[in-house]
Amino acid sequence: MNSSQENKRRKKRSLLAMMMTVSRPYRRALVVMIILGAFTTVCDSLFPLFNRYAIDNFIGKGTLDGLGIFTVLYVALLILQTIATFISTKICGKIEVSVNRDLRNSAFTHLQSLSLSYFNKNSIGSVHSRVMSDTSKIGETVAWRLMDIVWSTAYLISVLVNMALISPRLFGIIAVMIALASLMTFFFQHKLIAVNRLIRKQNSVLTGDMNEMITGIRSVKSMAIEGKAEKAYSEDTGEMQRLSVRSGHISAVFSGAISMVGALVLSVVLWQGGTLTLNGAMMIGTLSVFMSYAVGMLWPIQNLVTTLTQIATIGVNWERYIDLMETPPDVSDSPEVIEKYGTAYEPKLENWEDMHGEVRFDHVSFVYPDGYSEVLSDFSLDVPQGSMTAIVGETGAGKSTLVNLVCRFYEPTSGRVLIDGKDLRERSVMWLHSHIGYVLQTPHLFSGTIRDNLRYGKPDATDDEIRAALAAVSASDIVEGMEKGLDSLVGEGGGSLSTGQKQLISFARAVLADPDILILDEATASVDTITEKKIQSAIKTLTDKRTSFVIAHRLSTITGADMIIAVHDGRIVEQGTHRELMEKKGYYFRLYTRQHEDIDGVLTG
């Protein structure tokens, strides 16, 4: 078997597995839906037989005898069909939204377990598409496309059986025409699938263009490149127009061809059926049944083929979703650790030890997951409890590596990172993170109020505790200056606050969390001078008697650190106190003096 055949067989297995997996919790509802859906279509195939009976027995004979019973049966069947349609449609909708909910909840939970490296390698748009768009299509397929298959298949079987029983001769002629229509439908659907794939791909390009323009609108305007952005977007929309016109052209030809086949089938039914009726071999009511079936059969065939092709294309969405769900985290707890400490959602807090904050790097080597950049090689360092370790270096030098290892965002390639004398891999990731406070250079606030954001540091914090935390980092005036105080909304990502205000709020959040280990990632790099003074005061408050790691941009802020580690080209080149490194007159000395020369030049220039 060649690779192409193997891929097709694997895809079929994947689609079957998808249908079985996502529908398993709702199999009883699916069975009811299928039975009721089949019943409604069987009713559709029976109504022409009622018409046949009425024509042959009432109109043809000119009598109304038995009309009352006939009417009662007809209305009863119509009522039952209406009820079955209502219930099956309701079940379809419930299954769709339930499957969407299950898939999205599972994806959201899994995403939170993934390591930072996954989000570094995958764009927000790609992840969002898998969680929202792909799951939506899967839910729609499991519910509505399955219902379409049931409806079309049951109707075709019912109609074909009825025609074969009523007039085998006329049925044989129509069967040939129907086979021709089916082949034509498959042919055109194959072309439509190819074009629609290109349309979906181009739509992703347009979505990406729009996302970049909106998120980068400041850059677009500041660089005056509106014209260039408009031209690029216009070219992409032009390609979308071309593909859409092509799809519309194929659909128009397809619809015309199907209409032609339908007219041809109807003509054959009238010709052959009319001849049989004139010869007395067929009653006029039977001819009306065949005409109804001939007109009504083409749409279910077209719908069935369309539905099957849609299910085939949904395999791409399923594969993308499975790729996400089968992505293992780079860092995870062992079964033994989970047994003792629990999980993020079911923690066994009674087994969680207190943390003192003593950190040790024991012959640690580290290579980034790409396999090319070696950052640490047999690195050892003891960080006493309550001490401050500063990490300095030029932009892109690799300053975050050490703190990433302390936070266990990455695992050492070799060696160990220990806290309080115990390997991090012997304790829960959730236990570790619950004892670490991390203040980023660009702080992130969640949509909601200031109070909500501060309580991420301590969920049960009282307003008095919140105000004390704000006062500790000189951030009280931020809240006092707002109309609703702690109930003021910060906007998406904290958009209603300045960078400095967001930074101070994040410091107050860290104060509330009261972590045993504090990490500050260039916390003063993006703020003005006045705010920087407030942040420096906040840093002194936070780092007092607490193990801290400070990634520093302004070297004058870390001269009092207990240990300074200088990083260059992804490697640690020096370590020591400020005084020791200045006396060496090495890399740190050049970095420090150059920064002060730049500052002096600005002040005297």
N, C-alpha and C positions, 0 to 999 in steps of 0.2 A: 504493500500500500504506500503510495507516494505521500509527500508531506502535505500537499493540498487536500487530499482526501482525508488524511488524519486530522487536519485542522477543522475540516467541515464536520467530521464525526465528533471531535472534541467540543465544537461549538454546539452541536445538537445536544450532547450530554449536558453541557453547561446550561442551556436553556431549560432542559427538562429538570435539572437540579434546581434551577432558579424557581420554576413554577412550584415544585414540590416543597422547597425550603420556605419560601415566603408565605405560602398558602396553608402550611401545616396547622397553624393555630386556628384556622377558620375553615377546616375541611367540612364540618357539618353544615355551615352556612353555604359553602360552595355547592354541596350536594343539593341542598334545597333550591339554590339559585338555578342550578342546571336543570332540575326537574321542572321547576316552574317556567323557566325559559323555553324548554322544549314543549311544554304544554301550550304556551301562548302561540308558538309557531304552528303546532298541529292544528290549533283552532283556526289560524289564518288559512291553512290548507283545506279546512272543512267548510268554510263559508261559501266557496264556489259550489260545493255539493248541495248546500241548501238552496242556492240560486237555481241549480239544475232541477231540483225537486219542484221548486215553485213554478218554473217555466213549464216543465213537462206535465205536472199534475194540476195546477191551478189555471195558468194562462192557456196552455195547450188544450186542456179539456173544458175550459170555460166554466169551472165550478170552484166554489170556495169551501167545499167539504173538507174538514180536517185542518182549516187554516188556523183555528184557535190553538190547537196542540202544537202546530208548526211554529207559530209565533212565540209561544211559551218556551219551546226548546231553543229557538234562535236567540231570544233575549237572555235566557239562562246561560247559554254558552258565551254570549257577549259579556255578561256580568262576571262570569268566572274568569274569562280572559283578562278583563280589566283588573280584577283583584290580583290575579297572578302577575300581571305586568307591574302593578304597583309594588307588590312585595318583592319581586325579583330585582326591580330597579333600586329599591331601598337597600336591599342586601348588597347590590353592586357598589353603591355609593359608600356604604359602611365598610366594606372590605377594602376599597381603594384607600380611604383615609386612614384605616387601621394599619394597612401595610406600609403606607407612607410614614406613619408615626413610628412604627416598629423599626423600620430601616433607618430613619433619621436619628432616633434615640440611640440605636446601636452604633451608628457612625459617630455621633457626638461623643458618646462614652469612649469609643476606641480612640478618637482623635486626642482626647485628653490623656490617654495613656502613652501616646507616641512621644518620642524624644524630639528635642529642638531641631535635630538634623533633618527631620522629615519636613518641617515647615521652612527650613532654609532652602530645601531643594524643590519645594512645590509652592506655586503661587497661590495667593488667597483665592483668586478667581477659579483656579482649577479645583481646589478643595471645596469651595462653595458649590460649584457645579455638580460635583459628585454627591454632595450631601443633599442638595435641594432638587436640581433638575433631573439627575439620573434616577433618584428614588421616586420622583413624581411619575416618570415614565414607566417605571417598573410596577408601581401600584396601579396605574391606569391599565397596563397590560393584563395583570393578574385578574382584575375585575371586569372591565368593559370589553377588552379584546376577547377574553374567554367567553363572555356572554355573546359577542358577535359570532363567534365560531359555533356556539350552541344553536343560536337562532338560525343562521344560514344553513348549517348542516341538517338540522331537524326539518326545516322547511323543504329543502331540496329532496330529502329522503321521502317525506310525506307526499310531496307532489309527484315524484317519480313513481312511487308505489301506486298512487291513485290513478295516474295516467296509464300505467301498465295494466291495471285491472280493468279500466274502463274501455280502452281501445289499444291493444298491443300494436296494431299496424301503425296508427298515427303516432304512438309513443316512439316507435323505432325511428320514424322520420325526424321527429323533434330531437331525439337523443343525439343524432348526428349533428344537427345544428347547434345544440348546446355544447357539444364537444369542441366545435369550431370556435364558439364564443369563449370557451375556457382557455383554449390555446392562445387566442388573441389577447385575452386578459393577462395571462402569464407573460407574454411577450412585452406588452406595454408596461406592465408593472416593473419588470426588470430594468427597463430604461428609466422609469421614474425613480426607482430606488437609487440608481447611480447618480442622477442629477440632484436628488434631495440630499444625498450625502455631501455633495459639494456645497449645497446651499447651507446645510448645518455647519460645515467647516467655515464658510465665509461669514456666517452669522457670528461665530466665535471670534473671528477677526474684528468684526464691527463692534462687538461687545468689549473686546480688549481695547480698541481705539477710544471708545467712549469713556471707558474706565480710566485710561491714562490721561485723557483730556481733563476729566473732572478732578481727579486727584492731583493733577499737576497744573491746575489752572493758574496758579501764581507764577510758575515758571513760564507758562505759555505767554502770559501777559507781560511779564518783566522782560522777556527776550523778544517780544513783538513778533512772535512766529504764528500768529493766528492764521495768516494766509497759507503758510506751509501746512499747518494742521488741517485746515479746511480742504486743501488740495488732496492731501493723503486720504482723508475721510471720503471725499467725493469719489476718488478712484475706487475705493473699496465698496462704496454703495453702488457705483456703476457696475462693478463685477457682480454684486448681489442682484441688481436689476437684470443683467444679462442671463444669469442662471435661472432667475425666477420666470423670465419670459420664455426661456427654453422649456422649463417645466410646464408652464401654462400651455405652450404649443403642443407638447406631447399629450397633455391631458385633454386638450381640445380634439386632437386627432383620435385619441382613444375613445372619448365620449361619442364622437361622430360614428366611429366604427361599430361601437356597441349598439348605438341607435339603429344603424343600418342592419345589423344582424337581427335585432329585435323586430324591425319591420319585415325582414325576410322570413323570420320564424312565424310571425303573425300571418303573413301572406300565404305561407305553406299550409298553416292550420285552416285558414279560410278556404283555400283551394281544395285541399284533400278532405277536410271536414265537411265543407259545403257539398262536395260531390257525394260523400257518403250519406249526408242528410237527404239530398234530393233522391238518392236511390233507395231510401228507406232503411239503410243500414245503420244510421245513427240518428238519435233524436236531437232536436234543436237545443235542448237543455244541456246535453252532453257536449255539443259544439261550444256552447258558452263557457263550460268548465275548461275546456282545452284552451280557449282564447284567454281566459283569466290566468291560467297557469303559464301559457306561453309569454304573456306580457310580464308576469310577476317573477319568472325564474331568473332572468338575466341579472337583476340587481343583487340577489343573494349570491350568485356566482362571483360577480365583481367584488362584492363586499367580503366574501370568504377569501379570495385571493389577496385582496388588499390587506385584510387582517393578518393573514399568514406572513406576508412580507413585512408588515409592521413588527410582528413578533420576532421575525428573523433579525431585523435591524436593532431591536431592543437588546440583542445580545451584547452589543457594544456597551450600552449603559450598564448592563449587569457585570460585564468584565471590569469596567472602570470601578464600579462599586466594590467588587470582590478584591480588586487590587488594593484598594484602600483598606478593607477589613482584614486582609491577609498580610498587610505590612506589619512586621513585628517591631516593637520598640527596641531601640538600640540599648536602652537601659531598662531593666525590669527586675523585680524581686524574685528570688528563688522560691520554690514551693515550701521549703523549710521556713523561710522568712515570712511568707504569707501565712503559714500555719500559726506562727507565733504573734505576728504584729497585725494580721488582717490586711484588708485592702483599703483603697482610698474611699470606697463606699461603705465598707463594713469594717472599720478599724477596731482592733482590740486594744482600746486605750489603757486598759488595766495592765498591759504588758509593756507599755512605752516607758522607757527610762528617761530620767532627767538628763539634760545636756549641760556640760560645764564649758565647752568651747575650746578645748585643746586640740589643735589640728597638726597632723604630721604627714608629710610626704615621704614615703619610704621607697627609695630607689624607683621613682616613677618615670616611666617613658611613655610618650604619647604621640601617636600619629593620627591625624584627622581621618575620618572615614573615607575620604577620597584616595587615601593611600599614598599621597605624594609629599605632604608637608609634615615633617617631623618637628615637633615643637619642643618636647622635653626628652632628655636622654639621661637616664639614671640620676634623676633629680631627687635630692633629699632636703627637707627643711622641717624644722620644728617651730610651730607657732604657739607660744604659750597662751594660756587662757587670759583674756583681757588685754591682749596686745594688739597693736595696729600694724598691719603689713600693707605697704603701698606698692603698687605695680605701675611702672612708668615706661614710656616708650613713645615712638612716633605713631601717627595714625596708621593702622593696618599692621602693626608690629606683632600682634598676637597677645595683647595684654589680657584678654578675657579668658584665656586657656586655663589659668590656675583657678579662677573662681568657678569656671564651668566644671572643673573636676571636683572642687569642694562641694558644689551644689549637686554633683552627680548628674549633670546634664550629659556628660560623657563618661565612659569608663576608661581607666588607664590601659594602655596597650600592654604594659607590664608594670609590676610593682603594686603598691597599695597606697590608698589614702585613708588615714585613720582619724577618727574623732573620739576623743576621750579613750584612746588606746585600742579602739575596736575598728576593724575594717568596715568601711561603709557598706560593703556588699553583705554584711552579716546583719544589717538593720534595714528597716523599711524606708523606701524613698519618701513616703508620706511622712514618716516620723522625722526624717532629716529636714524636709522642706518646712515642716511646722515649727522648726527651731531656727530657721534662717529668714532674715529680712533682706530684701533686695530692692535697692532704689536705683532706677535706671536713669541714663542720661536724658532720654526722652520719656518722661513718665506717662503711664497710661491710666486714665480714669474711665470707669465704666459708666454707661448711661444711667442716670438716676440722680439722687440728691447728694450733697456733700456728706450728709450723715451716712447714707448707704455706702459710699465709697470708703469712708473711714472705718466703718464696721467690718469691712473685709479684713482688717487687721485684727479685730476682736469682735466677733458677731454679737456678743452680749454686752458690749460697752454701753455705759450710761451716758447721758448728755454731759454730765459733769466730767466724766473721764475723757470724753471727746474734746471738750473745751480745754481741759488741762493739757492734753496732747498738743492741741493747736497752740496754746500759750508757750509750751516748752520749745517749739520750733519757730516762735515769733510769727505765727500765721493767724493769730486771732483777728487781726484787722481785715483779713480776706473775707471772713464770714460776717463780721460786723458791718462791712460795707455793702452787703447784699440785702435786698429787701426782705427775703424770706429766711435769712440766716442759714441754719443747718439744713433747712428744707429747700434750699435753692438748687435748681437743676444745673448740672455741669455740662449737659449736652453730650452728643456722641463723641467719645474719646476725650471728653473734657474740653470740647471746642469753645465753650463760653468763657474759659479762663485763659490767662496768659501762661506761657511756658513756666515762668517763675512761680506763679500761683499754683500750678499743677505740681510743680516740684515740691513746694512747701507742704501741700496736702499729702503728697506721697510720703514725705518725712514724718508728718503727724501720724499717718497710717502705720508707719514702722514703729513709732513710739508706742502706739496702742498695742501692736503685736508683741512688743517686748521680746525680741529675738535674742537668742544666745550668741548667734553669729550674724554680723551685719556686713553686707556687701554694698558698696557705693560705686556705681559705674559712671565716672566722670560727671558727678552730680552737679557740678558748677559750670560745666562747659558751655551751656546754651542760655545763660541768664545774664541780666545786666549787673552792674557793679553793686547797686543798692541791695538787690535780691541776693547777690552772692554773699554779702556780709551776713544777711539773715541765715542763709544756708550754712555758712561756715559756723555760725553759732549753733545751728541745729546739729551739725556734724559733731561738734564737741559734746553736745548733750547725748547724742546717740552712741558715740563711741566710748564714752566714759565707762570704764570697768567692763567692757564688752569686747570679745574677740571681733576684730573687724578687718576687712580687706577693702582697700580703697584704690580704685583705678583712677589715676590722677592725670589731668590734662595740665593744670596749673601747678607746677612743681613747688611753688612757694607755700602751697597749702599742706604739704606732707613732710616738711623738714623735720617735724617732731615725731615721725613714725618710728616704731621700734625696729622695723626692717623695711628696706626699700629693695625691690627687685626690678632691675632694668631689663627690658625685653627689646630685642632688635632682630628683624627678619625672622620672626617666629621662634626665636631661641632666647633663653635667658643668658645674658652676657655678663651681668654683674649683680651682686647682692651685698647688702650691708646697711649700716646707718648712713644718714646724710653726711655726717662728718667723715666717716670712713671712705665713702665713695668720692667725696670732694677731694680728699687727700690723694686718692689714686690718680686723679686727673684723667680718667678714662671716659667711657661713653656717657655715663651719667653727668660727669663734670661738663662735658661739651654740651649736652642737652640743656643743663641748668643755666650755664653761662650764656648760651645763645638765646634762650628764652628771655633772660633778663636784659640782654643787649637789645632785643627787639622791643621790649617794654620801654627801656630808656630812650630808644630812638623815637618811639611814638610820643613820649612825654616831652622830649626836647625838640621834636620836629615842627 
